[in-house]
Amino acid sequence: MITESTPYFSKTRRGLPALTIQGYIYNIQLRRAGKVRWVCAHRRGYDTPYFPKTARGQPALTVQGYRYSIHRRQGLKVRWTCDHRRGCNSAVYTVQDEIVAVRGEHNHPPKIHN
């Protein structure tokens, strides 16, 4: 019997795994070495860095409403550049999917991506 306090797994509309705990829904952000990092489905596109796939299946990074695409990859390091508009010089640097640096300023307002 599932109660509100019982965690349970389900599928999203796209068939991806979801976890529900006390009425809050979480989606998988990262799988590594047998571990899974879950993020809140409601806030995933703003405060929490989120690594979705684009419509063409390419990796993307979404953080605080801005979407970034891979500019350069060197081993475990990745340089992500803002893909919203030309002329925006904002970049994010990650190591193993953890943000280690943010450079530049956006020249446009954020757009929330799901």
MDAnalysis code that builds the backbone (N, CA, C; Angstrom):
import MDAnalysis as mda
import numpy as np

u = mda.Universe.empty(342, n_residues=114, atom_resindex=np.repeat(np.arange(114), 3), trajectory=True)
u.add_TopologyAttr("name", ["N", "CA", "C"] * 114)
u.add_TopologyAttr("resid", np.arange(1, 115))
u.add_TopologyAttr("resname", ["MET", "ILE", "THR", "GLU", "SER", "THR", "PRO", "TYR", "PHE", "SER", "LYS", "THR", "ARG", "ARG", "GLY", "LEU", "PRO", "ALA", "LEU", "THR", "ILE", "GLN", "GLY", "TYR", "ILE", "TYR", "ASN", "ILE", "GLN", "LEU", "ARG", "ARG", "ALA", "GLY", "LYS", "VAL", "ARG", "TRP", "VAL", "CYS", "ALA", "HIS", "ARG", "ARG", "GLY", "TYR", "ASP", "THR", "PRO", "TYR", "PHE", "PRO", "LYS", "THR", "ALA", "ARG", "GLY", "GLN", "PRO", "ALA", "LEU", "THR", "VAL", "GLN", "GLY", "TYR", "ARG", "TYR", "SER", "ILE", "HIS", "ARG", "ARG", "GLN", "GLY", "LEU", "LYS", "VAL", "ARG", "TRP", "THR", "CYS", "ASP", "HIS", "ARG", "ARG", "GLY", "CYS", "ASN", "SER", "ALA", "VAL", "TYR", "THR", "VAL", "GLN", "ASP", "GLU", "ILE", "VAL", "ALA", "VAL", "ARG", "GLY", "GLU", "HIS", "ASN", "HIS", "PRO", "PRO", "LYS", "ILE", "HIS", "ASN"])
u.atoms.positions = np.array([
    [0.841, -1.187, 0.000],
    [0.000, 0.000, 0.000],
    [0.883, 1.246, 0.000],
    [0.630, 2.159, -0.924],
    [1.408, 3.389, -1.017],
    [0.685, 4.487, -0.252],
    [1.399, 5.070, 0.712],
    [0.871, 6.224, 1.435],
    [1.623, 7.450, 0.964],
    [1.187, 8.626, 1.397],
    [1.859, 9.850, 0.961],
    [3.318, 9.889, 1.393],
    [3.659, 9.273, 2.518],
    [5.039, 9.313, 3.002],
    [5.891, 8.183, 2.432],
    [5.303, 7.259, 1.675],
    [6.058, 6.159, 1.081],
    [6.666, 6.606, -0.245],
    [8.007, 6.572, -0.375],
    [8.611, 6.910, -1.670],
    [8.211, 5.854, -2.707],
    [7.936, 6.297, -3.925],
    [7.648, 5.323, -4.978],
    [8.145, 5.837, -6.324],
    [8.435, 4.875, -7.207],
    [8.942, 5.175, -8.537],
    [7.800, 5.097, -9.544],
    [7.891, 5.941, -10.562],
    [6.906, 5.945, -11.637],
    [7.621, 6.353, -12.916],
    [6.867, 6.640, -13.951],
    [7.428, 7.091, -15.227],
    [6.847, 8.461, -15.566],
    [7.671, 9.293, -16.218],
    [7.191, 10.582, -16.707],
    [6.400, 10.354, -17.994],
    [5.826, 11.417, -18.545],
    [5.103, 11.296, -19.816],
    [6.024, 10.838, -20.937],
    [7.314, 11.118, -20.804],
    [8.291, 10.691, -21.811],
    [8.853, 9.305, -21.532],
    [8.362, 8.663, -20.472],
    [8.817, 7.314, -20.151],
    [10.083, 7.256, -19.319],
    [10.517, 8.389, -18.778],
    [11.720, 8.425, -17.949],
    [11.356, 8.153, -16.494],
    [12.312, 7.633, -15.699],
    [12.011, 7.347, -14.297],
    [11.753, 8.620, -13.490],
    [10.830, 8.527, -12.560],
    [10.528, 9.619, -11.633],
    [10.398, 9.018, -10.240],
    [10.720, 9.812, -9.235],
    [10.626, 9.402, -7.838],
    [9.702, 10.385, -7.131],
    [8.735, 9.878, -6.400],
    [7.812, 10.733, -5.650],
    [7.980, 10.453, -4.165],
    [8.246, 11.520, -3.398],
    [8.393, 11.426, -1.944],
    [7.540, 12.524, -1.329],
    [6.596, 12.156, -0.503],
    [5.694, 13.094, 0.177],
    [5.067, 14.096, -0.794],
    [4.685, 13.609, -1.959],
    [4.023, 14.453, -2.939],
    [4.953, 15.253, -3.830],
    [6.267, 15.234, -3.568],
    [7.233, 15.953, -4.385],
    [7.822, 14.999, -5.415],
    [7.913, 15.460, -6.660],
    [8.401, 14.619, -7.748],
    [9.836, 15.004, -8.081],
    [10.676, 13.984, -8.280],
    [12.086, 14.166, -8.601],
    [12.416, 13.421, -9.891],
    [13.303, 14.015, -10.700],
    [13.794, 13.391, -11.925],
    [15.282, 13.109, -11.785],
    [15.773, 12.172, -12.568],
    [17.202, 11.847, -12.534],
    [17.991, 12.969, -13.193],
    [19.016, 13.454, -12.481],
    [19.913, 14.444, -13.053],
    [21.183, 13.773, -13.547],
    [21.676, 12.787, -12.788],
    [22.967, 12.186, -13.105],
    [23.023, 10.760, -12.590],
    [23.599, 9.880, -13.391],
    [23.884, 8.501, -12.964],
    [25.381, 8.293, -13.119],
    [26.023, 7.822, -12.050],
    [27.464, 7.579, -12.116],
    [27.837, 6.559, -11.053],
    [28.633, 5.572, -11.433],
    [29.183, 4.568, -10.512],
    [28.097, 3.928, -9.647],
    [26.986, 3.582, -10.259],
    [25.916, 2.922, -9.525],
    [25.092, 3.835, -8.634],
    [25.369, 5.142, -8.668],
    [24.613, 6.102, -7.860],
    [23.745, 6.957, -8.774],
    [22.661, 7.473, -8.224],
    [21.743, 8.318, -8.981],
    [21.523, 9.614, -8.215],
    [21.640, 10.749, -8.911],
    [21.341, 12.053, -8.309],
    [19.963, 12.486, -8.815],
    [19.052, 12.721, -7.871],
    [17.693, 13.141, -8.190],
    [17.553, 14.638, -7.930],
    [16.813, 15.347, -8.781],
    [16.545, 16.772, -8.582],
    [15.038, 17.006, -8.642],
    [14.603, 18.005, -7.938],
    [13.186, 18.348, -7.902],
    [12.701, 18.703, -9.312],
    [11.636, 18.081, -9.748],
    [11.107, 18.317, -11.091],
    [10.542, 19.730, -11.232],
    [10.060, 20.300, -10.150],
    [9.453, 21.630, -10.203],
    [10.485, 22.733, -10.399],
    [11.651, 22.636, -9.778],
    [12.642, 23.707, -9.818],
    [13.850, 23.392, -10.676],
    [13.820, 22.304, -11.421],
    [15.018, 21.849, -12.112],
    [15.585, 22.853, -13.106],
    [14.747, 23.701, -13.699],
    [15.216, 24.604, -14.734],
    [15.726, 25.932, -14.223],
    [15.756, 26.160, -12.920],
    [16.190, 27.466, -12.453],
    [17.388, 27.393, -11.522],
    [17.205, 27.031, -10.266],
    [18.305, 27.074, -9.306],
    [19.284, 25.913, -9.432],
    [18.796, 24.744, -9.752],
    [19.640, 23.558, -9.790],
    [20.183, 23.355, -11.195],
    [21.507, 23.210, -11.355],
    [22.037, 22.891, -12.683],
    [21.404, 21.595, -13.175],
    [21.012, 21.586, -14.427],
    [20.298, 20.456, -14.999],
    [20.930, 20.138, -16.347],
    [21.128, 18.867, -16.645],
    [21.798, 18.436, -17.867],
    [20.819, 17.675, -18.764],
    [19.945, 18.389, -19.466],
    [19.000, 17.706, -20.364],
    [19.656, 17.395, -21.702],
    [18.948, 16.715, -22.554],
    [19.361, 16.510, -23.942],
    [18.538, 17.477, -24.789],
    [19.148, 17.980, -25.854],
    [18.413, 18.838, -26.775],
    [17.481, 17.971, -27.614],
    [16.664, 18.593, -28.426],
    [15.759, 17.848, -29.306],
    [16.539, 16.953, -30.265],
    [17.784, 17.318, -30.541],
    [18.633, 16.513, -31.429],
    [19.505, 15.522, -30.672],
    [19.280, 15.409, -29.359],
    [20.007, 14.423, -28.564],
    [21.370, 14.868, -28.063],
    [21.698, 16.137, -28.229],
    [22.987, 16.653, -27.774],
    [22.893, 17.076, -26.306],
    [23.996, 16.951, -25.548],
    [23.961, 17.388, -24.155],
    [23.836, 18.909, -24.051],
    [23.150, 19.354, -23.020],
    [22.992, 20.781, -22.753],
    [23.111, 20.981, -21.247],
    [23.322, 22.214, -20.841],
    [23.355, 22.578, -19.427],
    [22.362, 23.714, -19.249],
    [21.462, 23.585, -18.297],
    [20.515, 24.648, -17.989],
    [20.706, 25.031, -16.533],
    [20.941, 26.320, -16.294],
    [21.104, 26.808, -14.929],
    [20.561, 28.234, -14.853],
    [19.743, 28.496, -13.863],
    [19.126, 29.799, -13.622],
    [18.429, 30.350, -14.861],
    [17.789, 29.467, -15.621],
    [17.028, 29.892, -16.780],
    [17.824, 30.061, -18.054],
    [19.136, 29.905, -18.000],
    [19.980, 30.028, -19.181],
    [20.401, 28.641, -19.658],
    [20.398, 28.441, -20.973],
    [20.834, 27.162, -21.532],
    [22.198, 27.336, -22.190],
    [23.051, 26.358, -21.963],
    [24.406, 26.352, -22.503],
    [24.618, 25.094, -23.331],
    [25.482, 25.201, -24.345],
    [25.870, 24.029, -25.122],
    [27.383, 23.858, -25.017],
    [27.843, 22.650, -25.297],
    [29.276, 22.359, -25.173],
    [30.046, 23.116, -26.245],
    [31.048, 23.861, -25.808],
    [31.946, 24.569, -26.718],
    [33.234, 23.777, -26.893],
    [33.749, 23.257, -25.775],
    [35.004, 22.496, -25.810],
    [34.992, 21.469, -24.692],
    [35.533, 20.295, -25.002],
    [35.639, 19.224, -24.014],
    [37.098, 18.784, -23.971],
    [37.663, 18.711, -22.759],
    [39.046, 18.277, -22.595],
    [39.093, 17.342, -21.393],
    [39.087, 16.047, -21.660],
    [39.044, 15.076, -20.577],
    [37.737, 15.211, -19.817],
    [37.822, 15.418, -18.508],
    [36.628, 15.567, -17.673],
    [36.136, 17.012, -17.606],
    [36.911, 17.937, -18.184],
    [36.552, 19.355, -18.162],
    [35.708, 19.704, -19.385],
    [34.690, 20.539, -19.163],
    [33.839, 20.985, -20.270],
    [33.636, 22.490, -20.149],
    [33.779, 23.182, -21.275],
    [33.453, 24.611, -21.346],
    [32.128, 24.723, -22.078],
    [31.132, 25.292, -21.392],
    [29.794, 25.472, -21.936],
    [29.609, 26.945, -22.276],
    [29.042, 27.261, -23.439],
    [28.758, 28.649, -23.791],
    [27.254, 28.837, -23.951],
    [26.809, 30.036, -23.639],
    [25.388, 30.363, -23.734],
    [24.940, 30.216, -25.187],
    [23.837, 29.518, -25.399],
    [23.379, 29.320, -26.778],
    [22.116, 30.109, -27.108],
    [21.808, 31.116, -26.285],
    [20.578, 31.883, -26.515],
    [20.737, 32.912, -27.630],
    [21.800, 33.671, -27.569],
    [21.996, 34.719, -28.574],
    [23.466, 34.864, -28.920],
    [23.701, 35.276, -30.134],
    [25.081, 35.599, -30.516],
    [25.510, 36.858, -29.776],
    [26.778, 36.932, -29.466],
    [27.285, 38.092, -28.760],
    [27.266, 37.947, -27.254],
    [26.600, 36.918, -26.740],
    [26.595, 36.677, -25.297],
    [27.886, 35.944, -24.956],
    [28.665, 36.501, -24.035],
    [29.966, 35.907, -23.727],
    [29.971, 35.114, -22.426],
    [28.812, 34.732, -21.928],
    [28.753, 33.956, -20.691],
    [29.177, 32.513, -20.957],
    [29.974, 31.971, -20.047],
    [30.438, 30.586, -20.158],
    [30.467, 29.951, -18.776],
    [30.235, 28.656, -18.745],
    [30.278, 27.874, -17.511],
    [31.289, 26.765, -17.715],
    [32.085, 26.507, -16.690],
    [33.075, 25.435, -16.735],
    [32.673, 24.361, -15.736],
    [32.667, 23.104, -16.192],
    [32.329, 21.988, -15.310],
    [33.444, 20.953, -15.330],
    [33.554, 20.233, -14.227],
    [34.418, 19.060, -14.124],
    [33.536, 17.959, -13.551],
    [33.381, 16.884, -14.287],
    [32.510, 15.773, -13.893],
    [31.116, 16.266, -13.509],
    [30.549, 17.111, -14.337],
    [29.192, 17.647, -14.164],
    [29.004, 18.517, -12.925],
    [30.077, 18.998, -12.336],
    [29.998, 19.950, -11.222],
    [30.504, 21.299, -11.724],
    [29.760, 22.368, -11.489],
    [30.178, 23.698, -11.927],
    [31.348, 24.160, -11.076],
    [32.443, 24.538, -11.759],
    [33.631, 25.009, -11.045],
    [33.906, 26.486, -11.301],
    [33.347, 27.058, -12.377],
    [33.563, 28.478, -12.659],
    [32.484, 28.988, -13.606],
    [32.180, 30.285, -13.461],
    [31.261, 30.973, -14.368],
    [31.962, 32.245, -14.802],
    [32.011, 32.486, -16.100],
    [32.707, 33.657, -16.629],
    [31.768, 34.452, -17.532],
    [31.967, 35.751, -17.581],
    [31.213, 36.610, -18.488],
    [29.812, 36.913, -17.993],
    [29.193, 37.868, -18.660],
    [27.837, 38.308, -18.324],
    [26.916, 38.031, -19.504],
    [25.677, 37.704, -19.209],
    [24.679, 37.543, -20.264],
    [24.247, 38.923, -20.741],
    [23.944, 39.030, -22.032],
    [23.450, 40.294, -22.577],
    [21.954, 40.204, -22.889],
    [21.255, 39.285, -22.196],
    [19.838, 39.047, -22.431],
    [19.224, 38.453, -21.168],
    [17.919, 38.532, -21.021],
    [17.267, 37.933, -19.848],
    [17.222, 36.409, -19.979],
    [17.058, 35.708, -18.862],
    [16.972, 34.243, -18.922],
    [15.663, 33.789, -19.549],
    [15.711, 32.600, -20.106],
    [14.502, 31.957, -20.626],
    [14.449, 30.585, -19.985],
    [13.416, 30.296, -19.248],
    [13.299, 29.014, -18.563],
    [13.099, 27.923, -19.594],
    [13.961, 26.889, -19.542],
    [13.860, 25.727, -20.422],
    [13.419, 24.544, -19.601],
    [12.581, 23.684, -20.148],
    [12.166, 22.455, -19.467],
    [12.812, 21.268, -20.101],
])
